[in-house]
Amino acid sequence: MGRGLFLKVLVICGLAAALAVPLMLIAQKVLEREALQRAVRRDVAASAAEAQRLTGPLVALACREHYWEWVVPQGGRREDAVRERRQRACPPLIVLPERLRVSGTVQTEERRRGIYAARVYRGELELAGEIRIPAPPAGTGPAERRYSDPALVIAVSDPRGLKGMPTLRWQGEPRAMEPGAGPGGTLGNGMHLPLGPAAAPGDATFALRLELAGSERLEIAPIARDTEVRLASPWPHPSFFGRYLPERREVGAAGFDATWRTTHFATGAPGDWRRALLEGKDHGNVLGVAFVEPVHFYALAYRAAEYGFLFVALTFGMFLVAETVKDLRIHAVQYGLVGLALAVFFLLLIALAEHIGFAAAYAAAAAACIALLAYYARHVFGSRRAAALYTGWNAALYGALYAVLRSEDYALLLGAALVFAALAAAMIVTRRIDWYALPERLAGAGVPRRGPRGEA
């Protein structure tokens, strides 16, 4: 290979490597804007209500442990110790329901802070079921535990999301609930109903209607021996998570309708849940749904920027093939300007997507860049036909990238196919070139022959 051609290839590779810097800066800008979006979501959740976890209803009884202790009087001797009756707090007795049915609809809305948005929801939930209250265990041995103040408890992770006055029916009778989840707040935040004499041993029924607001996701704890949850919402992009996926679900453009069914054989209730509630641990056996965008435009823009170097490589490769086949001379500055135009596309994409959405932003940014490159290529190639072919190439390239971004499951396959197609096209076009004679031919090629109106 001649020295001139070698230097030309070396300069082109250096330009491509240099263009990786603005592409990296653009990708970093995308991450910064995404971080601002997450900060807005946290701010909205902090001023409205966080993601919610609903646990209950369950019955909790306060516990006091009575015990004997030897006490030495002040200033006395050990032989003067006397035995005194004392008491101390002990973990409450938690009774989980035998059967729990949760059903409701969840409406979502968008809260905006400037150009950034966060999604919040409000659910209208109905909870019904049965609970079997046992007789308080009798104390034995030197320490005796006594249970009192029985209460029906519903715990929520963020009580600010409780809207309105919940309607509760205990044993068919309407009752008013009070703030706080359990004796002394042992079970966290929420609300409770002091039962008093209504907590007689035996089976009891409950029915509760409440409005619960939150952000991003809703979790429900399957604490009963037999739990059934049914949630519906007009949000068309639910993300079901947790240890239990819906047994039945219907997801479409009009929203989703999902049903979960679990038993204590699968959830570990009541033993595991009692321990987790008493110890304040985060029990992982929950079910729920997240109200999220299917693929956020920041993630799409970042993935697009990752393909920026491929755009530059394919475009520079096409220019080099055009130089080789058509005896053109394209200056390194022209390579650099075209590469910068390709990089600016990704900056335009993220800037527009924050205002008009990803699809419209992609179309607008791609159209602007394709038009600019077509105009410039007309003067670089000196031929309308060559410029038209290059414009078609760019249009196909941007169309292929959009398909790759939207088809996350097939992104690698489509990207590999695109690279293979470009390589195959280059090999087919240059298959008859005598590469040994090419340096001499290019050295004497000068500028391409042009027609009377500047056309080749």
Summary of the structure (lengths in Angstrom):
residues: 456
radius of gyration: 34.9
end to end distance: 27.5
largest distance: 124.6
contacts: 1406
relative contact order: 0.13
helix: 44%
strand: 33%
